[in-house]
Amino acid sequence: MQLDDAYANAAYISGGADYPDRWAAEAAAFRAVARCEIDLTYGESTRQRYDLFHPDRLAKGVVIFVHGGYWLRFDKSFWSHLAAGPLAQGWAVAMPSYDLCPDVGIAQIGDQIARAIGVIADRVPGPVRLVGHSAGGQLVARMTSPRPGARWQSRLARVLPISPVADLAPLMQTSMNADLGITHDVVTSESSVYLPTPDVPVTIWVGGAERPAFLEQAGLLAQAWDAPLVVAPERHHFDVIAELAEADSDLTRAVLA
């Protein structure tokens, strides 16, 4: 399809195919030593589960990390090590999985994430901070729109989309759309660039070495929402999230600002 190459990442990253195995190994090693609860339920399907990581003192609040993978792949088990940065600063960290396309649509995934946030917020008192990567960036950005009955929205302290897919329209011109099922109605309802400017503080984050399409997407969202845009030097789409594992990194500080 016309834009397949524009949204391909692994082929343009040295050792790109090795990253999923590396993430999974680092995540498993972290779970083995962390204070955590695994596979907590927030919904009916087997993928509607979350992991909750606890700091070594009373939590200041909770950071919720929503993973990417074009709404088609991955789950919470690949990212556990990214909890390390906020944990060291005294925040609990929750990581939900969600059902994937084509079993559900992108809007339904958003509904699942909203439900997960509600369950997690009931479990952990204090402010709620959302961070999401790639497709997860779309999902956390979508959470800024008012949702009836979402009591947790009054506790939302910051949203940080990393390399977000902010406008879904270009993905209609990729072969992925056979599974994603993006229509014009989905574009207008689920693309964050078409949503009202949020009341909650938002920072957009993207790697300086990312594919041009992702740099453009991040810029469009920052412009639409008049939000700060941080371009992390030399970071590509797969390592732009790595600093979440560091307590004093620029990215961790931005999430907790």
C-alpha positions in Angstrom: 0.0 0.0 0.0 1.0 3.6 -0.6 2.1 4.5 3.0 3.3 1.1 4.3 7.0 2.2 4.1 6.3 5.6 5.8 5.0 3.8 8.9 7.5 1.0 8.9 10.0 1.2 11.8 12.0 -2.0 12.3 13.5 -1.9 8.8 15.0 1.6 9.5 16.4 0.8 12.9 19.7 -1.1 13.4 18.9 -4.4 15.0 15.2 -3.5 14.9 14.0 -7.1 14.7 15.8 -7.9 18.0 14.0 -5.3 20.1 10.9 -7.4 21.1 13.0 -10.2 22.5 15.2 -7.7 24.3 12.2 -6.0 25.8 10.6 -9.2 26.9 13.8 -10.4 28.6 14.4 -7.1 30.4 10.7 -7.0 31.5 10.8 -10.5 32.9 14.0 -9.8 34.8 12.4 -6.7 36.3 9.2 -8.5 37.4 11.4 -11.1 39.2 12.7 -8.5 41.6 10.0 -5.8 41.7 7.1 -5.5 44.2 4.3 -6.3 41.8 0.9 -7.9 41.3 0.5 -9.6 37.9 -2.6 -10.3 35.8 -5.1 -8.3 37.8 -8.5 -8.1 36.1 -10.3 -5.1 34.8 -12.6 -6.6 32.2 -14.1 -9.8 30.9 -11.7 -10.9 28.1 -8.4 -12.7 28.9 -6.4 -9.7 27.6 -8.2 -7.2 29.9 -5.6 -7.6 32.6 -3.0 -5.2 34.2 0.2 -5.5 36.2 0.6 -3.2 39.2 4.1 -2.2 40.4 4.5 -0.8 43.9 7.2 1.6 45.2 8.9 0.9 48.5 6.9 3.5 50.3 3.3 4.9 50.1 2.7 5.8 46.5 2.4 9.4 45.5 -0.1 8.4 42.9 -0.1 6.1 39.8 1.5 6.3 36.4 -0.3 4.2 33.8 1.7 3.1 30.8 -0.2 2.1 27.6 1.8 0.1 25.1 2.0 0.4 21.4 2.1 -2.1 18.5 -0.3 -0.5 16.0 -3.2 -1.9 18.1 -2.2 -5.3 16.5 0.5 -6.8 18.7 2.3 -6.9 22.1 0.9 -6.9 25.6 1.9 -5.6 29.1 4.6 -8.3 29.6 7.1 -6.6 27.2 7.4 -3.3 29.2 7.6 -4.0 32.9 11.2 -2.6 33.1 9.9 0.8 32.1 8.2 1.1 35.5 11.6 1.5 37.1 11.9 5.3 36.7 8.6 6.4 38.2 8.8 3.7 40.9 12.1 5.1 42.1 10.4 8.5 42.4 7.7 7.0 44.7 4.9 6.4 42.1 3.0 3.2 41.6 3.0 2.1 37.9 0.2 0.1 36.2 0.5 -1.5 32.8 -2.7 -2.8 31.1 -3.0 -5.1 28.1 -6.0 -4.8 25.8 -7.8 -6.7 23.1 -6.3 -6.3 19.7 -7.5 -5.6 16.2 -9.2 -7.1 14.2 -11.0 -8.8 17.2 -12.1 -5.3 18.3 -11.9 -1.8 16.8 -9.7 1.1 17.9 -12.7 2.8 19.6 -13.4 -0.4 21.6 -9.8 -0.5 22.7 -10.1 3.0 23.9 -13.2 2.0 25.9 -11.1 -0.8 27.5 -8.3 1.5 28.4 -10.8 3.9 30.0 -12.2 1.0 32.0 -8.7 -0.1 33.1 -7.9 3.4 34.3 -11.0 3.5 36.4 -10.2 0.2 38.0 -6.6 1.2 38.6 -7.6 4.6 40.0 -9.9 2.9 42.5 -7.0 0.8 43.6 -4.3 3.5 43.9 -5.3 6.9 45.5 -3.8 10.2 44.4 -3.0 11.7 41.0 -3.3 9.7 37.8 -0.6 10.3 35.1 -0.9 8.6 31.6 1.9 7.8 29.3 1.5 5.9 26.0 3.8 5.0 23.2 2.8 5.0 19.5 -0.7 3.4 19.3 -0.6 3.8 23.1 0.0 7.5 22.5 -3.2 7.7 20.6 -5.0 5.8 23.3 -3.8 8.1 26.2 -4.4 11.2 24.2 -8.0 10.0 23.6 -8.5 9.7 27.3 -8.4 13.5 27.6 -11.9 13.8 26.2 -14.8 13.8 28.7 -16.2 10.4 29.4 -19.6 10.1 31.2 -19.1 8.5 34.6 -15.3 8.5 34.5 -14.6 9.7 38.0 -10.9 9.3 37.5 -10.8 12.2 35.0 -10.9 14.7 37.9 -7.6 13.1 39.2 -5.8 13.2 35.8 -2.7 15.2 36.4 -0.7 14.9 33.2 -0.8 13.0 29.8 2.3 12.3 27.8 1.9 10.7 24.4 5.2 9.4 23.0 5.5 9.2 19.3 1.7 9.2 19.0 -0.4 8.3 16.0 -2.4 11.4 16.3 -4.1 11.4 12.9 -5.4 8.0 11.9 -6.2 9.0 8.3 -2.8 8.1 6.8 -3.1 4.5 8.1 -6.1 4.0 5.8 -3.5 3.9 3.1 -1.5 1.1 4.6 -2.0 -2.7 4.4 -2.5 -2.7 8.2 -6.0 -1.3 7.7 -7.2 -4.6 6.6 -7.1 -5.5 10.3 -7.4 -2.0 11.8 -10.7 -1.3 10.0 -10.2 2.5 10.1 -13.0 4.4 8.3 -13.6 8.1 8.0 -15.9 8.0 11.0 -13.1 6.3 13.1 -10.7 9.0 11.9 -12.9 11.8 13.1 -13.8 10.2 16.4 -10.5 8.6 17.4 -7.8 10.9 16.0 -6.6 13.2 18.8 -5.8 16.0 16.4 -9.6 16.4 15.9 -10.4 16.4 19.6 -10.9 19.5 21.7 -7.8 20.9 23.5 -7.6 19.2 26.8 -7.8 20.9 30.2 -5.2 18.6 31.6 -1.4 19.3 31.1 -0.1 17.5 28.0 3.5 17.1 26.7 4.1 15.5 23.3 7.4 13.5 23.0 9.1 12.1 20.0 12.5 10.8 18.9 14.6 13.0 16.7 15.7 10.0 14.7 12.2 8.7 14.1 10.6 8.2 10.7 9.4 11.5 9.2 5.8 10.3 9.5 6.1 10.1 13.3 7.8 13.5 13.6 5.0 15.0 11.5 2.3 13.3 13.6 3.8 14.6 16.9 4.1 18.1 15.5 0.5 18.0 14.3 -0.8 17.1 17.7 1.4 19.7 19.5 0.1 22.3 17.1 -3.6 21.2 17.4 -3.4 21.3 21.2 -0.9 24.1 21.6 1.1 21.7 23.7 4.8 21.5 24.3 6.7 19.3 21.9 10.0 17.6 23.0 12.2 16.1 20.3 14.6 13.7 22.0 17.9 13.8 20.1 19.0 10.7 18.3 16.2 8.6 19.7 14.3 6.3 17.3 10.9 4.7 17.6 12.1 1.7 19.6 14.4 3.4 22.1 12.5 6.6 22.6 10.8 5.0 25.6 13.9 3.6 27.2 14.5 6.5 29.6 11.3 5.6 31.5 13.5 3.0 33.2 15.7 5.7 34.6 14.7 7.7 37.7 16.3 11.0 36.7 15.9 10.9 33.0 14.3 13.8 31.1 11.4 11.6 30.1 10.6 10.3 33.6 10.8 13.9 34.9 8.4 15.0 32.2 5.9 12.3 33.1 6.1 13.3 36.8 6.2 17.1 36.3 
